[in-house]
Amino acid sequence: MASSTSVPEPTSTPAAPKPVQTIQLDGKVIAITGANRGIGLAIASSCLSNGASRVYSLDIGAAGDEFNDLASQYPDKLSALSVDVTNESSITAAVDRIIAEAGAIHGMVCNAGRTKHKAALDFTAEEVGELFGVNLYGTFYTARVAARAFIKLGIKGSIVCTASMASYRPNKRVPSAPYGASKAGIRNMVHTLALEWAPHSIRVNSVSPGLVKTAMTYWVPQQADWAQQLEYYGGMPRLAEPEELGGAYVYLLSDAASYTTSVDIPVNGVIGIC
């Protein structure tokens, strides 16, 4: 008589969470380094207009009129904390304060940066150290502090780093080897951090702006041959407004990007100059 063998019942796997289809930051607490002005402040504005409950600027400089104007539009939602991103304990103290005040932290934008354009042979050791200290080391320290907070709180957090199109190719008119290298280091680091922290459901991505209209690029359209440069390089014949970067950051910070990690989003208007 043939013996019968029992077939094991298939084990059930937990159902995947239903994907979020709307790009919004309702209820999220976001921290942004270097957000008292420029690109960082524009990111803060985009986060607030897309529903973030609180946004904190972590900046070593003082907040100015533009920051205060935005804060007045969002009462009790935008704050500035004095932070030195080259000092990890300074970042940790700020994040601890955010959690104490807001109850959580859901997103960190590692945006603080410095730039200096000159020939490689003319850079001093101090200038190279300053660029790497803020751009690369500061981004690493900030990301690490955020990851520790997310893990401790059990939050599926998002980290977004500001890289640069200079990490892909040099600005031919005003090259800066240390600046480009520091930003390329950010893009490379994002891949490894995303891999390491994926088991904690922490996402790590970057955005690479091209030429953006800020205090650091005021001189670009003042060049005598700027119109000829645009015609030669092609693309959109203007610099980006800082607010035009916000959509990329908001997407990566949002739950709509819950399966997006280890990527870089170039926001460059296809201008080939940078």
N, C-alpha and C positions, 0 to 999 in steps of 0.2 A: 504494500500500500504506500503510495507516494506520500512523503511528508510535506507538510505545508510550512512555509516560512512566512513570518509576519513582516509586512512592509512598514517601516517606521513612518509615523505621521510626519509630514513636512513641518519644519519649525517655522513659526511665523516671525517675521521681522517687523520691527517698529515702523509704523507709517511715517514717511517723511513729512516734515511740516509743510503746510500749504504755502507755496511761494507768494511773496508779497509782490503785487503788480503796480503799486503806486510809488513814485519816487518822492518821498517826503520824510521829514525828520521829526514828526510829532512825538513829543515827550522825551526827546534825546538831549543829553547834556554833552556839549562838544567843547573841546579845548583846542586852541590854535596858537602855535608859537609865532611870534612876530606879527601879531594882528592889530597892532596899534595904528598901522598905516598900510598903504600900498596893497599888494595882492592879498595879504593876510586879512586886512580889514574888509576887502571885497568878498573874501570867502565867508567871513563872519556875517556880512549882510545877506549873502545867499542862504546861509544856514538858517538865519532868523526868518527870512521871508518864506522859507520852506518848512516852518513849523517847529524848529528847535526850541526846547523849553528854556535852555540856558546856554549861553556861549561865553567862554572865558578866553581872553587874550593873555598869553604868557609872553611878556616882552620886557626887555631890559631898559627900553626907552620910556619916556613919559607919553601918556596919551594926549593927543592934540584935539583941535577943534573938530576935525572930521570924525574922530572916534566919539567925541562927546555928542555930536549931532546925531550919529546913528544910535547911540545909547538913549537919547531922548525920544527917539521913535519907538524904542522897545523898552519901556520902563521895567527895571528890575530883571532884565533878561541878558544884558551885556555888561561884563565886568572886566577889569584889567588887573592882572597880578604881576608884580615885578619878579622876573625870573631871568637867570643867566643859564642859557641852554648848554654852556660848556661845563656846568657844574651839576652833576647828577643829583646831588642832595637838594639843590635849589629847585629842580623840577619836581622831585619827590614831595617836597614840602608844599608846593603849589597844588599838586594833584590831591594830596591828603586834604588840603583845605577845600578843594572843589567837592570832594566826596562828603566832607563834613557839612558843607553848606547846601549842596544840591541833592545829596543822597546817593549819587551814582555818577559814573562817567561812561559814556557809550562810544565816543569817538575822539580820536586825537589826530590833529593835522600838524605834522612836523614841517613847518613852513619857514622858520627863521633862517635867514641866509645873508651872506655878504658877497659882494662882487668887487673885483678889481681887474682892470684890463691893461696889460702892458706886456712887452716882450718878455719871454721866459728868462732871458739872460739878465733882465733888469730887476727881477723880483728879489726882495730880501728874504732871509729865512723867517723873519718875524711876519712878513706879509703872507707867506705861504702857510705858516702856522695859524694865522688868524682865519684864513679862508677854510682850511680843513677843520679847525676847531669849532667854528659855528656851523658850517654847512654839513660836514660829514659826521664828526664826533657828536655834535649837538643833536643831529637827527637820530643817531644810534641811541644816545642816552635817553632822549625823549620817547622813542619807540619802546625802549626797554621798560621805562617807568610805567608807561601806559599798559603794556602787556602784563606787568606784575599786578597792576590794579584790576584789570579785567579778570585775570585768573582768580584773584582773591575774592572778587565780588561775584564770580560765576557769570560774567556778562560776555556775550558773543560780540566783542568789540571790533571796531574798524580803525585802522591806522592808515593815514594817507600822507605820503611824503611829497614835498615839492622838489622835483628834479629840475631839468632844463633841457631845451633842445640842444644846448651846448654840450650835453652828454652824448649826443649822437654825432655831431659834427661841429667844427670850430666856426666861430664868427670870423669870417675872413678879414673883415675890416679892422676889428679890434679883438684879436685872439687873447685868450687867457688860459694857458695850460693848467695852472692849479685850480682855477674855477671849474673848468670843464671836467677835470679829473675828479674833483670833489663831488660834482653832480652825477658823474658816471658811477662813482662809488655808491651813491644813494640808490641808483637803479639796480645795481648788482646786489646790494645789501637787501633790498626789498624781496628779491627772490628767495634768499636764504631764510629771512625772518618769516616769510609766508609759509615756507616749508616747515620750519621748526614749530610754529605756533598754530598750524592748521588743526592739530589734535585738540586744541582748546577752542576751536571755532573762532579764532581771531584772524581777521583778514588784514593783509598788508599790501598796499598798492601805491602807485605814484602817479603824479601828473607832471608832464613836461611842457611848461609854457615856452612860447617863442618870444618874440619882441612884444612887450606889454608896456603900455603908457604909464610909467611910474616916475618917481623922482630919480631913479637910477638910469632911465633911458631918455631923459629930456633932450639930450643932445642928438639923438638918432635922426629925427626928422629935420633937424637944423642943418644937416650936412648939405653942402651946395649941390651935390649930385644925387640927393635922395630920390628924386623922381626917376632918374636914370637907373638907380639901383633897383627900384621896384619894378621897372619895366624889364630889366634884365633877369631878375630872379623870379618874377611871376608871382602868382598868388593874389591874395587880397591886398590892395594897394594902401595899406595903413597898418598902424600898430593896433594891437588888441586893447580894448578897454579892460581894466582889471575885472570888472563884473562878468565879462564873457568867459572867464575861467570857472566861475562858480558852479556851473552845471555839472562839470566833471567831478568836482569834489563832493557835491551833494549826492550825486549818484553813488559814488564809492562809499560814502558814509551811510547811505540808506540801506534798509533791509531788502530793497529791490536788487541789491548787488550781493545777496547772501551767498552766491556761489562764485563770486568774482574775487580772485586773489592772485597775487604775484604778477600783476599786469601794470603797464605804464600807458597812460593816455596822453598822447601829444596834442596840445592845443596850439596850433602854429599857423593857421590860415594858409598853409602850404607855401609860405614864404621861404625860399631857399637860402636866405642870407644867414639864418641861424636855426 
